[in-house]
């Protein structure tokens, strides 16, 4: 079982990004390119 079942995550390339709540994950979904760029991540690597 996962210990953080309520914690949304997103996968960005090799990075797993954890969010405190669905709202933050939703924000990330809508601003993924900006967030990824700000953190120096590749926007996508699928
Ligand atoms: Zn949050």
mmCIF file of the protein (N, C-alpha, C, O) and its ligand, coordinates in Angstrom:
data_MODEL
# 
_entry.id   MODEL 
# 
loop_
_entity.id 
_entity.type 
_entity.pdbx_number_of_molecules 
1 polymer     1 
2 non-polymer 1 
# 
_entity_poly.entity_id                      1 
_entity_poly.type                           'polypeptide(L)' 
_entity_poly.nstd_linkage                   no 
_entity_poly.nstd_monomer                   no 
_entity_poly.pdbx_seq_one_letter_code       
;(UNK)(UNK)(UNK)(UNK)(UNK)(UNK)(UNK)(UNK)(UNK)(UNK)(UNK)(UNK)(UNK)(UNK)(UNK)(UNK)
(UNK)(UNK)(UNK)(UNK)(UNK)(UNK)(UNK)(UNK)(UNK)(UNK)(UNK)(UNK)(UNK)(UNK)(UNK)(UNK)
(UNK)(UNK)(UNK)(UNK)(UNK)(UNK)(UNK)(UNK)(UNK)(UNK)(UNK)(UNK)(UNK)(UNK)
;
_entity_poly.pdbx_seq_one_letter_code_can   XXXXXXXXXXXXXXXXXXXXXXXXXXXXXXXXXXXXXXXXXXXXXX 
_entity_poly.pdbx_strand_id                 A 
# 
loop_
_entity_poly_seq.entity_id 
_entity_poly_seq.num 
_entity_poly_seq.mon_id 
_entity_poly_seq.hetero 
1 1  UNK n 
1 2  UNK n 
1 3  UNK n 
1 4  UNK n 
1 5  UNK n 
1 6  UNK n 
1 7  UNK n 
1 8  UNK n 
1 9  UNK n 
1 10 UNK n 
1 11 UNK n 
1 12 UNK n 
1 13 UNK n 
1 14 UNK n 
1 15 UNK n 
1 16 UNK n 
1 17 UNK n 
1 18 UNK n 
1 19 UNK n 
1 20 UNK n 
1 21 UNK n 
1 22 UNK n 
1 23 UNK n 
1 24 UNK n 
1 25 UNK n 
1 26 UNK n 
1 27 UNK n 
1 28 UNK n 
1 29 UNK n 
1 30 UNK n 
1 31 UNK n 
1 32 UNK n 
1 33 UNK n 
1 34 UNK n 
1 35 UNK n 
1 36 UNK n 
1 37 UNK n 
1 38 UNK n 
1 39 UNK n 
1 40 UNK n 
1 41 UNK n 
1 42 UNK n 
1 43 UNK n 
1 44 UNK n 
1 45 UNK n 
1 46 UNK n 
# 
loop_
_struct_asym.id 
_struct_asym.entity_id 
A 1 
B 2 
# 
loop_
_chem_comp.id 
_chem_comp.type 
_chem_comp.mon_nstd_flag 
UNK 'L-peptide linking' . 
ZN  non-polymer         . 
# 
_pdbx_entity_nonpoly.entity_id   2 
_pdbx_entity_nonpoly.name        ? 
_pdbx_entity_nonpoly.comp_id     ZN 
# 
_pdbx_nonpoly_scheme.asym_id         B 
_pdbx_nonpoly_scheme.entity_id       2 
_pdbx_nonpoly_scheme.mon_id          ZN 
_pdbx_nonpoly_scheme.ndb_seq_num     1 
_pdbx_nonpoly_scheme.pdb_seq_num     101 
_pdbx_nonpoly_scheme.auth_seq_num    101 
_pdbx_nonpoly_scheme.pdb_mon_id      ZN 
_pdbx_nonpoly_scheme.auth_mon_id     ZN 
_pdbx_nonpoly_scheme.pdb_strand_id   A 
_pdbx_nonpoly_scheme.pdb_ins_code    . 
# 
loop_
_atom_site.group_PDB 
_atom_site.id 
_atom_site.type_symbol 
_atom_site.label_atom_id 
_atom_site.label_alt_id 
_atom_site.label_comp_id 
_atom_site.label_asym_id 
_atom_site.label_entity_id 
_atom_site.label_seq_id 
_atom_site.pdbx_PDB_ins_code 
_atom_site.Cartn_x 
_atom_site.Cartn_y 
_atom_site.Cartn_z 
_atom_site.occupancy 
_atom_site.B_iso_or_equiv 
_atom_site.pdbx_formal_charge 
_atom_site.auth_seq_id 
_atom_site.auth_comp_id 
_atom_site.auth_asym_id 
_atom_site.auth_atom_id 
_atom_site.pdbx_PDB_model_num 
ATOM   1   N  N  . UNK A 1 1  ? 0.845  -1.207 0.000   1.00 0.00 ? 1   UNK A N  1 
ATOM   2   C  CA . UNK A 1 1  ? 0.000  0.000  0.000   1.00 0.00 ? 1   UNK A CA 1 
ATOM   3   C  C  . UNK A 1 1  ? 0.870  1.242  0.000   1.00 0.00 ? 1   UNK A C  1 
ATOM   4   O  O  . UNK A 1 1  ? 1.945  1.267  0.598   1.00 0.00 ? 1   UNK A O  1 
ATOM   5   N  N  . UNK A 1 2  ? 0.406  2.235  -0.655  1.00 0.00 ? 2   UNK A N  1 
ATOM   6   C  CA . UNK A 1 2  ? 1.100  3.518  -0.628  1.00 0.00 ? 2   UNK A CA 1 
ATOM   7   C  C  . UNK A 1 2  ? 0.846  4.220  0.698   1.00 0.00 ? 2   UNK A C  1 
ATOM   8   O  O  . UNK A 1 2  ? -0.243 4.137  1.267   1.00 0.00 ? 2   UNK A O  1 
ATOM   9   N  N  . UNK A 1 3  ? 1.852  4.899  1.167   1.00 0.00 ? 3   UNK A N  1 
ATOM   10  C  CA . UNK A 1 3  ? 1.715  5.602  2.442   1.00 0.00 ? 3   UNK A CA 1 
ATOM   11  C  C  . UNK A 1 3  ? 1.224  7.034  2.262   1.00 0.00 ? 3   UNK A C  1 
ATOM   12  O  O  . UNK A 1 3  ? 0.869  7.709  3.228   1.00 0.00 ? 3   UNK A O  1 
ATOM   13  N  N  . UNK A 1 4  ? 1.209  7.479  1.025   1.00 0.00 ? 4   UNK A N  1 
ATOM   14  C  CA . UNK A 1 4  ? 0.803  8.865  0.769   1.00 0.00 ? 4   UNK A CA 1 
ATOM   15  C  C  . UNK A 1 4  ? -0.323 8.875  -0.266  1.00 0.00 ? 4   UNK A C  1 
ATOM   16  O  O  . UNK A 1 4  ? -0.265 9.588  -1.268  1.00 0.00 ? 4   UNK A O  1 
ATOM   17  N  N  . UNK A 1 5  ? -1.333 8.074  0.001   1.00 0.00 ? 5   UNK A N  1 
ATOM   18  C  CA . UNK A 1 5  ? -2.402 7.886  -0.969  1.00 0.00 ? 5   UNK A CA 1 
ATOM   19  C  C  . UNK A 1 5  ? -3.106 9.194  -1.328  1.00 0.00 ? 5   UNK A C  1 
ATOM   20  O  O  . UNK A 1 5  ? -3.593 9.345  -2.448  1.00 0.00 ? 5   UNK A O  1 
ATOM   21  N  N  . UNK A 1 6  ? -3.162 10.118 -0.411  1.00 0.00 ? 6   UNK A N  1 
ATOM   22  C  CA . UNK A 1 6  ? -3.846 11.378 -0.674  1.00 0.00 ? 6   UNK A CA 1 
ATOM   23  C  C  . UNK A 1 6  ? -2.975 12.398 -1.387  1.00 0.00 ? 6   UNK A C  1 
ATOM   24  O  O  . UNK A 1 6  ? -3.438 13.477 -1.757  1.00 0.00 ? 6   UNK A O  1 
ATOM   25  N  N  . UNK A 1 7  ? -1.711 12.046 -1.577  1.00 0.00 ? 7   UNK A N  1 
ATOM   26  C  CA . UNK A 1 7  ? -0.788 13.033 -2.134  1.00 0.00 ? 7   UNK A CA 1 
ATOM   27  C  C  . UNK A 1 7  ? -0.683 12.847 -3.639  1.00 0.00 ? 7   UNK A C  1 
ATOM   28  O  O  . UNK A 1 7  ? -0.151 11.837 -4.099  1.00 0.00 ? 7   UNK A O  1 
ATOM   29  N  N  . UNK A 1 8  ? -1.180 13.800 -4.408  1.00 0.00 ? 8   UNK A N  1 
ATOM   30  C  CA . UNK A 1 8  ? -1.082 13.664 -5.860  1.00 0.00 ? 8   UNK A CA 1 
ATOM   31  C  C  . UNK A 1 8  ? 0.371  13.753 -6.315  1.00 0.00 ? 8   UNK A C  1 
ATOM   32  O  O  . UNK A 1 8  ? 1.190  14.431 -5.695  1.00 0.00 ? 8   UNK A O  1 
ATOM   33  N  N  . UNK A 1 9  ? 0.669  13.068 -7.389  1.00 0.00 ? 9   UNK A N  1 
ATOM   34  C  CA . UNK A 1 9  ? 2.002  13.149 -7.975  1.00 0.00 ? 9   UNK A CA 1 
ATOM   35  C  C  . UNK A 1 9  ? 1.869  13.305 -9.483  1.00 0.00 ? 9   UNK A C  1 
ATOM   36  O  O  . UNK A 1 9  ? 0.864  12.948 -10.097 1.00 0.00 ? 9   UNK A O  1 
ATOM   37  N  N  . UNK A 1 10 ? 2.923  13.850 -10.034 1.00 0.00 ? 10  UNK A N  1 
ATOM   38  C  CA . UNK A 1 10 ? 3.037  13.900 -11.490 1.00 0.00 ? 10  UNK A CA 1 
ATOM   39  C  C  . UNK A 1 10 ? 4.434  13.437 -11.862 1.00 0.00 ? 10  UNK A C  1 
ATOM   40  O  O  . UNK A 1 10 ? 5.390  13.633 -11.110 1.00 0.00 ? 10  UNK A O  1 
ATOM   41  N  N  . UNK A 1 11 ? 4.537  12.836 -13.002 1.00 0.00 ? 11  UNK A N  1 
ATOM   42  C  CA . UNK A 1 11 ? 5.833  12.398 -13.485 1.00 0.00 ? 11  UNK A CA 1 
ATOM   43  C  C  . UNK A 1 11 ? 6.278  13.358 -14.578 1.00 0.00 ? 11  UNK A C  1 
ATOM   44  O  O  . UNK A 1 11 ? 5.571  13.570 -15.564 1.00 0.00 ? 11  UNK A O  1 
ATOM   45  N  N  . UNK A 1 12 ? 7.450  13.931 -14.391 1.00 0.00 ? 12  UNK A N  1 
ATOM   46  C  CA . UNK A 1 12 ? 8.007  14.842 -15.397 1.00 0.00 ? 12  UNK A CA 1 
ATOM   47  C  C  . UNK A 1 12 ? 9.365  14.289 -15.777 1.00 0.00 ? 12  UNK A C  1 
ATOM   48  O  O  . UNK A 1 12 ? 10.352 14.473 -15.064 1.00 0.00 ? 12  UNK A O  1 
ATOM   49  N  N  . UNK A 1 13 ? 9.399  13.607 -16.910 1.00 0.00 ? 13  UNK A N  1 
ATOM   50  C  CA . UNK A 1 13 ? 10.623 12.929 -17.269 1.00 0.00 ? 13  UNK A CA 1 
ATOM   51  C  C  . UNK A 1 13 ? 10.987 11.930 -16.192 1.00 0.00 ? 13  UNK A C  1 
ATOM   52  O  O  . UNK A 1 13 ? 10.194 11.045 -15.866 1.00 0.00 ? 13  UNK A O  1 
ATOM   53  N  N  . UNK A 1 14 ? 12.176 12.064 -15.638 1.00 0.00 ? 14  UNK A N  1 
ATOM   54  C  CA . UNK A 1 14 ? 12.606 11.149 -14.579 1.00 0.00 ? 14  UNK A CA 1 
ATOM   55  C  C  . UNK A 1 14 ? 12.254 11.660 -13.200 1.00 0.00 ? 14  UNK A C  1 
ATOM   56  O  O  . UNK A 1 14 ? 12.560 11.008 -12.202 1.00 0.00 ? 14  UNK A O  1 
ATOM   57  N  N  . UNK A 1 15 ? 11.611 12.824 -13.126 1.00 0.00 ? 15  UNK A N  1 
ATOM   58  C  CA . UNK A 1 15 ? 11.271 13.422 -11.839 1.00 0.00 ? 15  UNK A CA 1 
ATOM   59  C  C  . UNK A 1 15 ? 9.862  13.038 -11.436 1.00 0.00 ? 15  UNK A C  1 
ATOM   60  O  O  . UNK A 1 15 ? 8.935  13.116 -12.242 1.00 0.00 ? 15  UNK A O  1 
ATOM   61  N  N  . UNK A 1 16 ? 9.701  12.629 -10.204 1.00 0.00 ? 16  UNK A N  1 
ATOM   62  C  CA . UNK A 1 16 ? 8.364  12.481 -9.642  1.00 0.00 ? 16  UNK A CA 1 
ATOM   63  C  C  . UNK A 1 16 ? 8.095  13.707 -8.783  1.00 0.00 ? 16  UNK A C  1 
ATOM   64  O  O  . UNK A 1 16 ? 8.832  14.001 -7.842  1.00 0.00 ? 16  UNK A O  1 
ATOM   65  N  N  . UNK A 1 17 ? 7.033  14.410 -9.123  1.00 0.00 ? 17  UNK A N  1 
ATOM   66  C  CA . UNK A 1 17 ? 6.708  15.646 -8.430  1.00 0.00 ? 17  UNK A CA 1 
ATOM   67  C  C  . UNK A 1 17 ? 5.550  15.381 -7.484  1.00 0.00 ? 17  UNK A C  1 
ATOM   68  O  O  . UNK A 1 17 ? 4.517  14.856 -7.898  1.00 0.00 ? 17  UNK A O  1 
ATOM   69  N  N  . UNK A 1 18 ? 5.713  15.739 -6.218  1.00 0.00 ? 18  UNK A N  1 
ATOM   70  C  CA . UNK A 1 18 ? 4.673  15.516 -5.219  1.00 0.00 ? 18  UNK A CA 1 
ATOM   71  C  C  . UNK A 1 18 ? 3.974  16.835 -4.903  1.00 0.00 ? 18  UNK A C  1 
ATOM   72  O  O  . UNK A 1 18 ? 4.603  17.890 -4.819  1.00 0.00 ? 18  UNK A O  1 
ATOM   73  N  N  . UNK A 1 19 ? 2.678  16.748 -4.733  1.00 0.00 ? 19  UNK A N  1 
ATOM   74  C  CA . UNK A 1 19 ? 1.883  17.931 -4.426  1.00 0.00 ? 19  UNK A CA 1 
ATOM   75  C  C  . UNK A 1 19 ? 1.138  17.733 -3.114  1.00 0.00 ? 19  UNK A C  1 
ATOM   76  O  O  . UNK A 1 19 ? 0.813  16.611 -2.726  1.00 0.00 ? 19  UNK A O  1 
ATOM   77  N  N  . UNK A 1 20 ? 0.874  18.847 -2.443  1.00 0.00 ? 20  UNK A N  1 
ATOM   78  C  CA . UNK A 1 20 ? 0.190  18.746 -1.156  1.00 0.00 ? 20  UNK A CA 1 
ATOM   79  C  C  . UNK A 1 20 ? -1.281 18.443 -1.331  1.00 0.00 ? 20  UNK A C  1 
ATOM   80  O  O  . UNK A 1 20 ? -1.908 17.899 -0.423  1.00 0.00 ? 20  UNK A O  1 
ATOM   81  N  N  . UNK A 1 21 ? -1.851 18.783 -2.487  1.00 0.00 ? 21  UNK A N  1 
ATOM   82  C  CA . UNK A 1 21 ? -3.273 18.589 -2.684  1.00 0.00 ? 21  UNK A CA 1 
ATOM   83  C  C  . UNK A 1 21 ? -3.612 18.621 -4.167  1.00 0.00 ? 21  UNK A C  1 
ATOM   84  O  O  . UNK A 1 21 ? -2.782 18.989 -4.998  1.00 0.00 ? 21  UNK A O  1 
ATOM   85  N  N  . UNK A 1 22 ? -4.824 18.236 -4.484  1.00 0.00 ? 22  UNK A N  1 
ATOM   86  C  CA . UNK A 1 22 ? -5.239 18.176 -5.880  1.00 0.00 ? 22  UNK A CA 1 
ATOM   87  C  C  . UNK A 1 22 ? -5.200 19.547 -6.546  1.00 0.00 ? 22  UNK A C  1 
ATOM   88  O  O  . UNK A 1 22 ? -4.953 19.646 -7.748  1.00 0.00 ? 22  UNK A O  1 
ATOM   89  N  N  . UNK A 1 23 ? -5.442 20.602 -5.774  1.00 0.00 ? 23  UNK A N  1 
ATOM   90  C  CA . UNK A 1 23 ? -5.428 21.943 -6.355  1.00 0.00 ? 23  UNK A CA 1 
ATOM   91  C  C  . UNK A 1 23 ? -4.044 22.299 -6.876  1.00 0.00 ? 23  UNK A C  1 
ATOM   92  O  O  . UNK A 1 23 ? -3.903 22.890 -7.946  1.00 0.00 ? 23  UNK A O  1 
ATOM   93  N  N  . UNK A 1 24 ? -3.031 21.932 -6.109  1.00 0.00 ? 24  UNK A N  1 
ATOM   94  C  CA . UNK A 1 24 ? -1.665 22.217 -6.537  1.00 0.00 ? 24  UNK A CA 1 
ATOM   95  C  C  . UNK A 1 24 ? -1.295 21.373 -7.754  1.00 0.00 ? 24  UNK A C  1 
ATOM   96  O  O  . UNK A 1 24 ? -0.616 21.847 -8.664  1.00 0.00 ? 24  UNK A O  1 
ATOM   97  N  N  . UNK A 1 25 ? -1.740 20.137 -7.760  1.00 0.00 ? 25  UNK A N  1 
ATOM   98  C  CA . UNK A 1 25 ? -1.493 19.289 -8.922  1.00 0.00 ? 25  UNK A CA 1 
ATOM   99  C  C  . UNK A 1 25 ? -2.208 19.850 -10.147 1.00 0.00 ? 25  UNK A C  1 
ATOM   100 O  O  . UNK A 1 25 ? -1.676 19.822 -11.257 1.00 0.00 ? 25  UNK A O  1 
ATOM   101 N  N  . UNK A 1 26 ? -3.411 20.356 -9.934  1.00 0.00 ? 26  UNK A N  1 
ATOM   102 C  CA . UNK A 1 26 ? -4.156 20.957 -11.030 1.00 0.00 ? 26  UNK A CA 1 
ATOM   103 C  C  . UNK A 1 26 ? -3.465 22.190 -11.565 1.00 0.00 ? 26  UNK A C  1 
ATOM   104 O  O  . UNK A 1 26 ? -3.439 22.425 -12.773 1.00 0.00 ? 26  UNK A O  1 
ATOM   105 N  N  . UNK A 1 27 ? -2.903 22.982 -10.658 1.00 0.00 ? 27  UNK A N  1 
ATOM   106 C  CA . UNK A 1 27 ? -2.140 24.146 -11.076 1.00 0.00 ? 27  UNK A CA 1 
ATOM   107 C  C  . UNK A 1 27 ? -0.952 23.702 -11.927 1.00 0.00 ? 27  UNK A C  1 
ATOM   108 O  O  . UNK A 1 27 ? -0.673 24.280 -12.977 1.00 0.00 ? 27  UNK A O  1 
ATOM   109 N  N  . UNK A 1 28 ? -0.267 22.679 -11.462 1.00 0.00 ? 28  UNK A N  1 
ATOM   110 C  CA . UNK A 1 28 ? 0.883  22.174 -12.203 1.00 0.00 ? 28  UNK A CA 1 
ATOM   111 C  C  . UNK A 1 28 ? 0.460  21.701 -13.586 1.00 0.00 ? 28  UNK A C  1 
ATOM   112 O  O  . UNK A 1 28 ? 1.146  21.963 -14.574 1.00 0.00 ? 28  UNK A O  1 
ATOM   113 N  N  . UNK A 1 29 ? -0.664 21.008 -13.655 1.00 0.00 ? 29  UNK A N  1 
ATOM   114 C  CA . UNK A 1 29 ? -1.131 20.509 -14.952 1.00 0.00 ? 29  UNK A CA 1 
ATOM   115 C  C  . UNK A 1 29 ? -1.321 21.646 -15.944 1.00 0.00 ? 29  UNK A C  1 
ATOM   116 O  O  . UNK A 1 29 ? -1.067 21.491 -17.139 1.00 0.00 ? 29  UNK A O  1 
ATOM   117 N  N  . UNK A 1 30 ? -1.770 22.791 -15.438 1.00 0.00 ? 30  UNK A N  1 
ATOM   118 C  CA . UNK A 1 30 ? -2.041 23.911 -16.331 1.00 0.00 ? 30  UNK A CA 1 
ATOM   119 C  C  . UNK A 1 30 ? -0.821 24.761 -16.590 1.00 0.00 ? 30  UNK A C  1 
ATOM   120 O  O  . UNK A 1 30 ? -0.817 25.585 -17.504 1.00 0.00 ? 30  UNK A O  1 
ATOM   121 N  N  . UNK A 1 31 ? 0.218  24.569 -15.792 1.00 0.00 ? 31  UNK A N  1 
ATOM   122 C  CA . UNK A 1 31 ? 1.426  25.385 -15.936 1.00 0.00 ? 31  UNK A CA 1 
ATOM   123 C  C  . UNK A 1 31 ? 2.670  24.519 -15.959 1.00 0.00 ? 31  UNK A C  1 
ATOM   124 O  O  . UNK A 1 31 ? 3.738  24.931 -15.509 1.00 0.00 ? 31  UNK A O  1 
ATOM   125 N  N  . UNK A 1 32 ? 2.522  23.331 -16.483 1.00 0.00 ? 32  UNK A N  1 
ATOM   126 C  CA . UNK A 1 32 ? 3.617  22.372 -16.409 1.00 0.00 ? 32  UNK A CA 1 
ATOM   127 C  C  . UNK A 1 32 ? 4.878  22.889 -17.099 1.00 0.00 ? 32  UNK A C  1 
ATOM   128 O  O  . UNK A 1 32 ? 5.983  22.753 -16.574 1.00 0.00 ? 32  UNK A O  1 
ATOM   129 N  N  . UNK A 1 33 ? 4.703  23.479 -18.274 1.00 0.00 ? 33  UNK A N  1 
ATOM   130 C  CA . UNK A 1 33 ? 5.874  23.955 -19.014 1.00 0.00 ? 33  UNK A CA 1 
ATOM   131 C  C  . UNK A 1 33 ? 6.603  25.030 -18.220 1.00 0.00 ? 33  UNK A C  1 
ATOM   132 O  O  . UNK A 1 33 ? 7.832  25.029 -18.150 1.00 0.00 ? 33  UNK A O  1 
ATOM   133 N  N  . UNK A 1 34 ? 5.854  25.942 -17.626 1.00 0.00 ? 34  UNK A N  1 
ATOM   134 C  CA . UNK A 1 34 ? 6.470  27.023 -16.850 1.00 0.00 ? 34  UNK A CA 1 
ATOM   135 C  C  . UNK A 1 34 ? 7.173  26.484 -15.614 1.00 0.00 ? 34  UNK A C  1 
ATOM   136 O  O  . UNK A 1 34 ? 8.302  26.867 -15.306 1.00 0.00 ? 34  UNK A O  1 
ATOM   137 N  N  . UNK A 1 35 ? 6.493  25.599 -14.919 1.00 0.00 ? 35  UNK A N  1 
ATOM   138 C  CA . UNK A 1 35 ? 7.077  25.042 -13.696 1.00 0.00 ? 35  UNK A CA 1 
ATOM   139 C  C  . UNK A 1 35 ? 8.321  24.240 -14.027 1.00 0.00 ? 35  UNK A C  1 
ATOM   140 O  O  . UNK A 1 35 ? 9.347  24.363 -13.358 1.00 0.00 ? 35  UNK A O  1 
ATOM   141 N  N  . UNK A 1 36 ? 8.226  23.420 -15.059 1.00 0.00 ? 36  UNK A N  1 
ATOM   142 C  CA . UNK A 1 36 ? 9.367  22.590 -15.449 1.00 0.00 ? 36  UNK A CA 1 
ATOM   143 C  C  . UNK A 1 36 ? 10.550 23.466 -15.831 1.00 0.00 ? 36  UNK A C  1 
ATOM   144 O  O  . UNK A 1 36 ? 11.690 23.181 -15.464 1.00 0.00 ? 36  UNK A O  1 
ATOM   145 N  N  . UNK A 1 37 ? 10.276 24.518 -16.560 1.00 0.00 ? 37  UNK A N  1 
ATOM   146 C  CA . UNK A 1 37 ? 11.348 25.408 -16.980 1.00 0.00 ? 37  UNK A CA 1 
ATOM   147 C  C  . UNK A 1 37 ? 11.966 26.108 -15.779 1.00 0.00 ? 37  UNK A C  1 
ATOM   148 O  O  . UNK A 1 37 ? 13.186 26.236 -15.680 1.00 0.00 ? 37  UNK A O  1 
ATOM   149 N  N  . UNK A 1 38 ? 11.115 26.558 -14.874 1.00 0.00 ? 38  UNK A N  1 
ATOM   150 C  CA . UNK A 1 38 ? 11.605 27.266 -13.692 1.00 0.00 ? 38  UNK A CA 1 
ATOM   151 C  C  . UNK A 1 38 ? 12.488 26.374 -12.834 1.00 0.00 ? 38  UNK A C  1 
ATOM   152 O  O  . UNK A 1 38 ? 13.412 26.853 -12.176 1.00 0.00 ? 38  UNK A O  1 
ATOM   153 N  N  . UNK A 1 39 ? 12.203 25.081 -12.842 1.00 0.00 ? 39  UNK A N  1 
ATOM   154 C  CA . UNK A 1 39 ? 12.983 24.142 -12.035 1.00 0.00 ? 39  UNK A CA 1 
ATOM   155 C  C  . UNK A 1 39 ? 14.091 23.479 -12.830 1.00 0.00 ? 39  UNK A C  1 
ATOM   156 O  O  . UNK A 1 39 ? 14.819 22.635 -12.307 1.00 0.00 ? 39  UNK A O  1 
ATOM   157 N  N  . UNK A 1 40 ? 14.217 23.857 -14.087 1.00 0.00 ? 40  UNK A N  1 
ATOM   158 C  CA . UNK A 1 40 ? 15.289 23.299 -14.903 1.00 0.00 ? 40  UNK A CA 1 
ATOM   159 C  C  . UNK A 1 40 ? 15.039 21.871 -15.341 1.00 0.00 ? 40  UNK A C  1 
ATOM   160 O  O  . UNK A 1 40 ? 15.978 21.126 -15.620 1.00 0.00 ? 40  UNK A O  1 
ATOM   161 N  N  . UNK A 1 41 ? 13.753 21.483 -15.404 1.00 0.00 ? 41  UNK A N  1 
ATOM   162 C  CA . UNK A 1 41 ? 13.422 20.138 -15.859 1.00 0.00 ? 41  UNK A CA 1 
ATOM   163 C  C  . UNK A 1 41 ? 13.150 20.169 -17.345 1.00 0.00 ? 41  UNK A C  1 
ATOM   164 O  O  . UNK A 1 41 ? 12.822 21.213 -17.909 1.00 0.00 ? 41  UNK A O  1 
ATOM   165 N  N  . UNK A 1 42 ? 13.285 19.043 -17.958 1.00 0.00 ? 42  UNK A N  1 
ATOM   166 C  CA . UNK A 1 42 ? 12.765 18.885 -19.302 1.00 0.00 ? 42  UNK A CA 1 
ATOM   167 C  C  . UNK A 1 42 ? 11.248 18.779 -19.209 1.00 0.00 ? 42  UNK A C  1 
ATOM   168 O  O  . UNK A 1 42 ? 10.709 18.077 -18.353 1.00 0.00 ? 42  UNK A O  1 
ATOM   169 N  N  . UNK A 1 43 ? 10.582 19.481 -20.095 1.00 0.00 ? 43  UNK A N  1 
ATOM   170 C  CA . UNK A 1 43 ? 9.134  19.553 -20.003 1.00 0.00 ? 43  UNK A CA 1 
ATOM   171 C  C  . UNK A 1 43 ? 8.485  18.189 -20.168 1.00 0.00 ? 43  UNK A C  1 
ATOM   172 O  O  . UNK A 1 43 ? 7.473  17.898 -19.530 1.00 0.00 ? 43  UNK A O  1 
ATOM   173 N  N  . UNK A 1 44 ? 9.059  17.359 -21.016 1.00 0.00 ? 44  UNK A N  1 
ATOM   174 C  CA . UNK A 1 44 ? 8.467  16.040 -21.189 1.00 0.00 ? 44  UNK A CA 1 
ATOM   175 C  C  . UNK A 1 44 ? 9.489  15.096 -21.786 1.00 0.00 ? 44  UNK A C  1 
ATOM   176 O  O  . UNK A 1 44 ? 10.355 15.491 -22.566 1.00 0.00 ? 44  UNK A O  1 
ATOM   177 N  N  . UNK A 1 45 ? 9.367  13.867 -21.406 1.00 0.00 ? 45  UNK A N  1 
ATOM   178 C  CA . UNK A 1 45 ? 10.299 12.851 -21.888 1.00 0.00 ? 45  UNK A CA 1 
ATOM   179 C  C  . UNK A 1 45 ? 9.563  11.526 -21.984 1.00 0.00 ? 45  UNK A C  1 
ATOM   180 O  O  . UNK A 1 45 ? 9.990  10.530 -21.401 1.00 0.00 ? 45  UNK A O  1 
ATOM   181 N  N  . UNK A 1 46 ? 8.482  11.511 -22.702 1.00 0.00 ? 46  UNK A N  1 
ATOM   182 C  CA . UNK A 1 46 ? 7.683  10.297 -22.797 1.00 0.00 ? 46  UNK A CA 1 
ATOM   183 C  C  . UNK A 1 46 ? 8.138  9.445  -23.983 1.00 0.00 ? 46  UNK A C  1 
ATOM   184 O  O  . UNK A 1 46 ? 7.578  8.376  -24.226 1.00 0.00 ? 46  UNK A O  1 
HETATM 185 ZN ZN . ZN  B 2 .  ? -1.740 22.150 -2.319  1.00 0.00 ? 101 ZN  A ZN 1 
# 
